């Protein structure tokens, strides 16, 4: 029996039933590799902790494939009860009228104990409606952080930068010490525009970044964002910044010690430990001290669990019981410590801290502190924008033109906004 099953059996869930008549609950997910194995382990722990329900996790491919499969299955009336959907799919899921069973309603109507204030607001805010009710259950949430090479920093006599002004100074000293590049970044739209905007409490789009309605317009071509991208263009030319790819393609630049700093997901911590042959540190994302005195929280990436309509009362009772099981402090602490994703409750964070995990693994609590140091505003709550997967592709294209020296930041961001707005109108028309 695995560790989670032992813990769960010891604690026990007061649910009656028998194994041979267990109600089946299908859960489609997008977790591959070690995280996928952990998902199966978590489902097995639930199944062994009680005998009324049996959760069956099914891997459906990457995030886009999983969401697309779930929507197609719903139309064919062959949908699962539970599906994992990435954060940029939230607007699409909400627009699928009649397809979703909001989590807050599910928990209320099944009589499950559910206190929304127990969950970290910086995490749940992405998945709430205009009244603050949780529509889906956060599952694997991450946020970007700054990784840095401690050995190269010590040689250059520098410490982790807190501001973008310090990023330039520190990077130059690193270059002077013999390092090839100061920093690189993964997921450039998510980190350098979406999170940059949130960190500085400026809008990425109108209508509270889409939370207040679908008639949105992108505004990430305003002076603050333009100045930031223009500065990065300058840094790309002098070696302070080195572009390495749209997703996590740039990580090897950090692993090989070509670049001393890397901006990436907090959930990449395990990969850092596995791939970096040097001592590294973790710090919060820098902010522009000329624009804001106290930076806002960053926003999340990752995915949440959505409940789909069309199932029996017994299945929904089982789904609600399973979601409560996943939200338990011991379950969330274990998932957080294993994967590097954020804990979704304060209790899981406190349990992890009490177990000495943060002390033994310095830097693993940086993301939590970065997300919870201030209350989210409408600019740092998250994004709810239609066709956003395609919009990110557009942003990537335009930013690559900037790094190549083919466009100025203003021209590129103006083009990205115009092209992105056209996709917003298509989404709005399709869901009118």
N, C-alpha and C positions, 0 to 999 in steps of 0.2 A: 504494500500500500504506500502511495506517495505521501510526501510531507503534508501537503494541503489536505489530503483525505484524512490523515491521522488527526490533524488539527480540527477539521470539520466534524469528524466523528466524535471526538472528545467533547466538543462544544455542543454538537447536536442541534438539529432543527426539528421543532415539534410539528412534523407533518406526517399524517397517517396515510396508509395505503399499502400496497404490496407490489413487489418487484414485477411480477408477471402482468400486472394491470396498470403499470405506470403510464401516465399521460406523456406522450411524445412531444417534445418541443425542438423544432429545428432552428439552428442559429447559423446564419451565413456570415462569414468573416473574411477579412483580407490579410490576416497575419500569417506570413510565411516563416520558414526557418525556426530558430529557437523560440521566437515569440509565438509562433503557431503551435509549437509543442506545449508551450505554457498554457495557451488557450484550452487545449485538449485536457491538460492536467486540471485546470480550474473547473471545467465542466464535469470531469470525473469526480472531483472532490464534492461537488454539489450532488451528483447522482448517488454517491456512497453515503452522504450525510442524511439522506431521507429516501423513501421508496415510493413516493406518490408521483414523482415526475422524473423524466429522463431527458436531459438536454443533449442534443446531438449537434456538435459543431461541424460545419462543412466549409472547407476552404474554397472560395470562388474566384481566386485570382487577386489582382491588385485592386486598389480602391475604386477606380473607374469601372472596372469589370464587375466588381461586386455590386455596386449601386445599379449599374445598367441591367445586370441579371435579375436583381430584385424587382425593379420596375417592370421588366418584361414578364417576370413570373406572376406579378400581381395582376397584370392584364389578362394573363392566361389562367388566373385563379389557382395558381400553384405556388403561391408565395410562402416563404418561411414565416415563423412567428416573430423572429428577431433578426435584424440585419445590422451589420457594422457599416457606417457611412462616414467618409472623411468630412472634415469641417467645411470645406468649400462646397459640399453637396447639400448643405443645410437648406438653402433657399429652394433648391429643386425638390427636396423632400417635403418642405412646407407647402409647396405649390401643388403637390400631388394630392389634390382634394379627395377626401374619402379613403385615402390609402393608409394613413397613419393613425395610430392610437396614442395620443399624447401621454407621456409617462406620468405626469401629475394626475391625469384623470384615471389612468390604469391603477395607480397605487391607491387612490381614493376609493375607486369603485370595487376594488378587490379587498379593501379593508387592511391593506398592508401598512405597517408603521413607516412613515415617510416624513422626515422633517427637512425641508429644503435648505434651511439655514445651516444645517450640518455640513453642507457641501461648500467648497471654496467658490466664492462668487466670481472670482476672476476666471474660473474654469467653466462654471455652469452658465455664466452670462452669455456665452456664445450660443447656447442651445435653449434660450428662453424666449417666450413670446413678449408682446409689448406690455403685458401685465406682470412679467417676471416669473411666469410659470414654466417649469422645465418640460420641454417637448420631447427630449431624448435624454438618455443617461450617458454622461461622459464616461469613456472607457479608457482610451489611451490618448492622453493629452500631453503635449510637449510645448516648449517655448524655446526660442533661440537664446543661446548664451555665447560667451567668448571663451574659447580654449586658447591657452598660451603655453609656449615651450619654456619651462622654468630654467632649464640649463642655458639656453640662449639668452634669456633675460638676465640671468646672473652674470654672464660674460659681458653683456652690454651695460650692466649696472642700472637696469631699469625695473620698474614694477608695473603691474597690470594697469592699463589706462582706464580711467573712469569716464572721460569725455572724448569727443571726437577731436578736440584740440590736442589732447594728450596722445591720441592715436597717432597723429602726424609726428609729434615730437619723439615719441617712443619708437615709432617705426624708423625714423631717420637714424636714431642712435643704433638700432639693430643693424641697419644697412651699413653704417660706418664700422660696425664690429665684424662685418664679413658675411652677414646673412643676405640671401639673394632677394627676398621680398618680405615686407612687413606683415601683411595679412591677406587672406583670401576669404571668400564667403561661399556658402552653399545657398540654395533656394533664394536667389537674389530678389525676387518680387516679394516673397514672404518677409525676408529680413530687412532689406534695404529700402523698401517702400511701405509695405503694410505695417510692419512693426516699427519702422522709423516714424511713421505718422502717429501711431498709437503712443509711442514713447514720448513724443513731443506734444501730445494732446491736440493734434490738428487732424481735420477730417481727411479720409481717403476718398470718400464719396459723400454725396448729400443724403438727406433723409436718415441721419444718424448712422451712416455707413450701411444703409439698407434696412435697418431695424424698424424704421418708421413707415416704410412703404416701398412699393416696387418702382415708383416713378423716380428713380435715382439717376444721378449723373456723377461720373468720376471727377475728382478735383485734385488728383495727386500730381498735377502739373503746376501747382502754386509755388511761390518763391522758396519756401523752406525745403521742399522736396527737390526742386530744381537745383538749388545751391548745393545740396548734399550730393546729388548725382554728378553735378559738374565738378565738384571737388574730387570725387572718386575717379572721374575721367582724367583729371590732372595726375592723380596718384597712380593710375594705371600706366601713364606715360613715364613716370620717374621711378617706378619699381616699388613704391610703398604698397600699392595694391596690385594683385595679380588675379585675373579672372580665370576660373578653372572649370566652369560648366554650370548648367542650369539647376541641377539638383545637388547631389552630394559628390559630383565628379571632382570637386576641388579638394576633397579630403586628403588624397595622396600628396598634395603639395605640402600639407602639414605633417603627415606621417614621415615623409622623406626629409623633413627639416628644411625644405626650400623656403617655406614661409613660417614665420615665428608665431603667427596668430591665425585662428580659424573661427569663423562665425558659423555655428551650426546648431542643430537641435539638441536640447538637453537629453533627449532619448538616445543620443549618439555616444553617451558616456561609456557604455560597455564596449562599443566598437573602438573608442579611444584607448581603453585599457588593453584591448586585444592587439591593436595595430601600432600603437606608438611605442618605440623602443627607448623612450626618454621620459623623464618626469614632467608631467604637465599639470597646469592649474586651470581652474574654471572661474570666470568672473562674469559680472553682469554686462549686458550690452552697453556700449558707450552712448552718451547723449551729448547734444550740442549745448554747451553751457551758455552760449549767447542767446539761445532760444527758450530755454526753460531752466529754472533753478532746481526744482525737484522733479525728476522724470516720472512719467506715468508708468503703469504696469505694461509689460509686453502682452501680446495676444497669443493665443494657442494655435497649435497645429494638431494633427492626429485625427481622432475619430470618436464618434459616439454610437450608442446602440439605439436603434429605432424599432418600435413595435409596430407591426403591420396589422391592418384590419382583416377580418374574414376568418378568424379562428374561434374555437369554442370557449365557453366560460372557464372550463377546466384548464385549457391551455393558458389562458390569460392569468388565471390564478397561479399557475406554475411559473409563467414569465415574471410576474411580480415578485414571487418568492425568490426566484433566481437573481433578479436585479438587486434585491435587498441583500442576498448572500454575497454578491460581488462587491457591494458597497461596504461590507463589514470592515472594520479597521484592520483586522488581521489579514484579510484577503487583499485589501488595497495596499497595505504596507509591503506584503510579499511581492505583489505585482510591481510596485514602484521600485523596490530594491533590486528586483530581478531585471527589469526592462529599462529603467531610467525614465519612464514616463512619470508624470506628476501624480501624486496621490490626489484623489478627488475630494477627500474630506480632511478637516482639521485633525480629526482623531487619528487618521492614518499617518499624518505627518508627525504628530506628537508621539505615536507609538514607535515610529521609525527612529525618531530622535532618542527616545528612551531606551531603545535597544542598542544604542551606540553606533548605529550605521553611519551617520554623518561624520562622527568623530573618526571612524575607521576609514572613511572614504571621503576625504576633504573635497568640497566643491559640489557634492551631490545635492546640497540643499540650496544652492545659489538660485536655481530656477524657481523654487517655491518662494523664496524671499522676494525675488524680482516680481513675481506675480501678485504677491499679497501685501506688499509694503504700503500701497495706497489703494483707495477705493477706485474701481474702474469708472471712467466717464463714458459718455456716448461715443467719444472718439477712440477709447481704448477697450471697449467692451468686446469688439470683434467685428466681423464683416458678414453681411447677409446679402449677397449679390448674385444674381442669376448668371448662368453661363460662365462662371468664374474660372473654371478649368481652362476654357479657351482664352479668356482674358489674360490669364497668366502667361499663356504661350505668346500672346501679342506683346506683353510687357517684356518678356525675355528677348524677343526679336529686336525690339527697339533699344533695350539696354545693351545688347551685343553690338548694335551699330554705334553706340556711344563709346564702348570700350575699344572698338576698332578704330575710332577716330573719324568715323564717317558722318556722325551727327553730333550736334551739341545736345546737352541735356534738355534744354527747352524744346528744341525741335522734336526730339525723340519722345519726350513725355507728352507733348501736345498731340503727336500722332497716336500714341498709345491710348490717350484719353478719347480721342475721336473714334478710333476703331473699337475701343471697349464700349463706348456709349451705344454704338450701333448694335452690339450684341445684347446690351441691356434692353434696348427697345424690342429686339426680337423675342427675348424672354418675357417681357411685359405683355407683348401682343399674344404670345402663345398661352399665357396664363391669365388673361383678362377675364 
